[in-house]
Amino acid sequence: MEELIFLYTRYVPEFIEGTKTTLWLTGISLLVGFIIGLPIALARIYGGGWIRKLVIGYVEVFRGTPLLVQLFIIYYGLPEFGITLSQTASAIVSLGLNSAAYQAEYFRGAIQAIDSGQIIAARAVGMSHIKAIRYVVLPQAFRLVIPAWSNEAIGLLKASAVVFLIAMPDLMAKAKIIAGRYFSPIESYLAVAVAYILLVLFLSIFLSFVERRVKIPGLEIETAR
């Protein structure tokens, strides 16, 4: 028991560093996914024929292939074409591009849930099509998408563990180092599992709070109709 307490005491500083890496990597990747995913969703709904086919192809490729394969192609494959990215850049690009495909689908569903009559009404009062989307559709879609988008945030937090395979010092990498250093794989990986559970719990609570704060009474009924 004393040995176990000693090990966990020694784990804490390294796990804190790994947690910081996991959190900022997840946050930046989510932002990249948002910046890319929202235009993809808009292009798929309102774009022309070839644009729609192009973004559908993007979504299907990144949703249809494993994240680990995408990470390895970016980190190990791109240097074959003269493009070399650092470990951090490779992790952010692979996670961000993967997240963009899923976020695009969440945004598409939320936008299409808004009654098309609202755009017609906005055009009737003099708004352009772009302004109707920006000021009428998107504010409502952003509120509607939060429950589904929360799943992406939580999923990406857990999926980010794959970056330890390219030597990113995240939680999983710290667990592997500690397991090898102290010959304690069960204790180290169990500690990581508990850390992920706590992170997911806190993130779920925070996103539920945000959802309640921005919720518009009656909007769900209107979109369901």
Buried (B, 14 or more C-beta within 10 A) or exposed (E): EEEEEEBBEBBEEBBEBBBEBBBEBBEBBBEBBBEBBBBBBBBBBEBEEEEBEBBBEBBEEBEEEEBEEBBBBBBEEBEEEEEEBEEBEBBBBBBBBBBBBBBBBBBBBBBBBBEEEBBEEBBEEEBEEEEBBEEBBBEBBBBBBBEBBBEBBBBBBEBBBBBBBBEBBBBBBBBBBBBEEBEBEEBBBEBBEEBBEEBBEEBBEEBEEBBEEEEEEEBEEEBEE
